[in-house]
């Protein structure tokens, strides 16, 4: 009875896929954390009402973090 056991191979593949997904989510989270901190510091530096140019910068920074589908993937 030297038949291969497919169950072990399947679990190994699933584990590898989950590790890759976790690594990707960690990458997205680091990008989101970095860009949100940049936005936080920029907004704190604005005194009074933001000018049109400052609003544009704020919109661009938010655009780096999110798109129409939620948190932006930094690879797009």
Beta strands, then each sheet from edge to edge (+ up, - down):
strand 1: 66-67
strand 2: 70-71
sheet 1: 1+ 2-
end
